[in-house]
Amino acid sequence: GDVNIPCIYGPLQGYTQVLVKWLVQRGLDPVTIFLHDSSGDHIQQAKYRGRLQVNHEVPGDVSLQLNTLEMDDRSHYTCEVTWQTPNGNQVVRDKIIELRVQKLSVSKPTVTTGSGYGFTVPQGMRISLQCQAWGSPPISYVWYKEQTNNQEPIKVAVLSTLLFKPAMVADSGSYFCTAKGRVGSEQRSNVVQFVVKDSSNPLKTKTEIPTTEAPTTMQSPLEAISTVNPIWNWTTEVDGYLGKTSAEPGKGLPVFSIILIISLCCMVVFIMAYVMLCRKTSQQEHVYEVARAHAREANNSGETWRVGIFTSGCSSEEPSSQSPGNDYSEDPCLGQEYQTITQINSDYARLLHTVPPDYELLATKDKGVC
């Protein structure tokens, strides 16, 4: 244990503390173990380092705090204080305190666990059971596990901590620990029931096939209940035409999560359809523009060819009066001209099958020529 050896004096005006000593009686002569002067604290014995201190927060209190007592700490301790008086002299006063250290018998041990699960834990978890008792050290601990059929408990560990790394289902059972010191008899803890649960439960799916029966009371003509227990253990019920969906609390996806997922899927489908429609419309407009360009080029080319035919070939009395209109003649040269124009117009007609209605008028005029 720890102890505080008191040494308190009343400060006087004009008296200044200059030196504090703590001495312990070893044999016939006292030995200084602590010294405080203007340079600070000084621990004089190695065995007291780390477990001895003097508090200077309260004026006039120079009590000694001694931690982790040992049997050889029992002795007479002397508190010695030196002051300087107003006239420059020094005054020394001391006080002797006897310290007795006794061994205490071990108390009844208690069993605790180092996790928030208590004594019921899942399989595969790293966990420990701790046995703790109070008394004079050293204290020895032993762990036991009870057996069935009134058999003697078996010893499983000789430490204060029983560690499972990891815990298995076979580790489940009743445990207790004992503690014994140098003084007193052995003490035994209460029995604790340690349970390790198997976390790998098999997947179970159950579907009830709806049956049709003649209604005897006022109820919906269609009534079907489907219960499915998937890996998330959530239940969906459909009642008649109402289409109600319910999820058991704490057993799966809530209703708003399902609605959110369905909404997101609908939005994705709508966006994809809109993008495909825009691409198709853009391609059609591009085809129409190309068709108009080809039709315009074919029209200009047809007129040029016709003019070339009229101006070359057989001679005419009035070549300047020829035009692409309906100008019939029995001249053999005009027959050759007619064949050439017919071939051009037939090619042009095949090109115009993709041209919008605003170009049909030009095709009609060309057919008139044929």
Residue pairs with C-beta under 8 A, 6 or more apart in sequence:
1 68
1 69
2 65
2 66
2 67
2 68
2 69
3 65
3 66
3 69
3 99
4 63
4 64
4 65
4 66
5 63
5 64
5 65
5 66
5 77
5 79
5 97
5 99
6 63
6 97
7 61
7 62
7 63
7 64
7 79
7 81
7 95
7 97
8 60
8 61
8 62
8 63
9 60
9 62
9 81
9 93
10 60
11 17
11 59
11 60
12 83
14 85
14 86
15 83
15 84
15 85
15 86
15 91
16 83
16 84
17 81
17 82
17 83
18 37
18 38
18 82
18 83
18 84
18 90
19 35
19 36
19 37
19 80
19 81
19 82
20 34
20 35
20 36
20 37
20 54
20 62
20 79
20 80
20 81
20 82
21 32
21 34
21 35
21 36
21 78
21 79
21 80
21 81
21 82
22 32
22 33
22 34
22 35
22 54
22 64
22 77
22 78
22 79
22 80
23 30
23 31
23 32
23 33
23 77
23 78
23 80
24 30
24 31
24 33
24 75
24 76
24 77
24 78
25 31
25 75
25 76
25 77
25 78
26 75
30 78
31 44
31 45
32 44
33 43
33 44
33 45
33 48
33 52
34 41
34 42
34 43
34 44
34 48
34 52
34 54
34 64
35 41
35 42
35 44
36 42
36 54
36 56
36 62
41 53
41 54
43 49
43 52
48 66
51 66
51 67
51 68
52 64
52 65
52 66
52 67
53 64
53 65
54 62
54 63
54 64
54 65
55 61
55 62
55 63
55 65
56 62
62 79
62 81
64 77
64 79
66 73
66 99
69 101
70 101
71 101
71 103
73 99
73 101
74 99
74 100
74 101
75 98
75 99
76 96
76 97
76 98
76 99
77 96
77 97
77 98
77 99
78 94
78 95
78 96
78 97
79 94
79 95
79 96
79 97
80 92
80 93
80 94
81 92
81 93
81 94
82 90
82 91
82 92
83 90
83 91
83 92
83 93
84 90
84 91
85 91
102 136
103 136
103 181
103 182
103 183
104 134
104 135
104 136
104 181
104 183
104 184
105 135
105 136
105 181
105 183
105 184
105 185
106 133
106 134
106 135
106 139
106 179
106 180
106 181
106 183
106 184
106 186
106 187
107 133
107 134
107 135
107 179
107 187
108 133
108 187
108 188
108 189
109 131
109 132
109 133
109 141
109 177
109 178
109 179
109 187
109 188
109 189
110 131
110 132
110 133
110 189
111 129
111 130
111 131
111 175
111 176
111 177
111 189
111 190
111 192
112 129
112 130
112 132
113 119
113 127
113 128
113 129
113 130
114 127
114 128
114 130
115 121
115 125
115 127
117 125
117 127
119 192
119 193
119 194
119 195
120 195
120 197
121 127
121 167
121 195
121 196
121 197
122 167
122 196
122 197
122 199
123 166
123 167
123 168
123 169
123 196
123 197
123 198
123 199
123 200
124 166
124 167
124 199
125 164
125 166
125 167
126 163
126 164
126 165
126 166
126 167
127 163
127 164
127 167
128 161
128 162
128 163
128 164
129 143
129 161
129 162
129 164
129 175
129 177
129 192
129 194
130 160
130 161
130 162
131 141
131 143
131 160
131 161
131 162
131 177
131 179
131 189
132 160
133 139
133 141
133 179
133 187
135 179
135 181
135 183
135 184
136 181
136 182
136 183
137 181
138 181
138 182
139 160
139 179
139 180
139 181
140 158
140 179
140 180
140 181
141 158
141 159
141 160
141 177
141 178
141 179
142 155
142 157
142 158
142 177
142 178
143 155
143 156
143 157
143 158
143 159
143 162
143 175
143 176
143 177
144 153
144 154
144 155
144 156
144 175
144 176
144 177
144 178
145 153
145 154
145 156
145 173
145 174
145 175
146 153
146 173
146 174
146 175
146 176
146 191
147 153
147 154
153 176
156 162
156 175
160 177
162 175
162 177
164 171
164 196
167 196
168 196
169 196
169 197
169 198
170 196
171 194
171 196
172 194
172 195
172 196
173 193
173 194
174 191
174 192
174 193
174 194
175 191
175 192
175 194
176 188
176 189
176 190
176 191
176 192
177 188
177 189
178 186
178 187
178 188
178 189
179 186
179 187
179 189
180 186
180 187
203 230
203 231
204 229
205 228
205 229
205 230
206 227
206 228
206 229
207 226
207 227
207 228
208 225
208 226
208 227
210 223
210 224
210 225
210 226
215 221
219 240
220 239
220 240
220 241
220 242
221 240
222 240
222 241
223 239
223 240
224 238
224 240
225 237
225 238
225 239
226 236
226 237
226 238
227 235
227 236
227 237
228 235
228 236
229 235
232 251
232 252
232 253
233 248
233 251
233 252
234 247
234 248
234 251
234 252
234 253
235 246
235 247
235 248
235 251
235 252
236 245
236 246
236 247
237 244
237 245
237 246
238 244
238 245
245 255
245 258
246 255
247 253
247 254
247 255
247 258
287 354
288 354
288 356
291 351
291 354
291 355
291 356
292 355
292 356
292 359
294 351
295 351
295 352
295 355
295 359
295 362
298 347
298 348
298 351
299 348
299 362
302 344
302 345
302 348
302 366
303 324
305 340
305 341
305 344
306 324
306 341
306 344
307 324
309 337
309 340
309 341
310 316
310 319
310 322
310 337
311 319
311 322
313 333
313 336
313 337
314 331
314 332
314 333
314 334
316 322
324 369
325 369
326 368
326 369
328 334
338 370
341 369
341 370
342 370
345 366
345 367
345 369
345 370
348 363
348 366
349 363
349 366
349 367
352 359
352 360
352 362
352 363
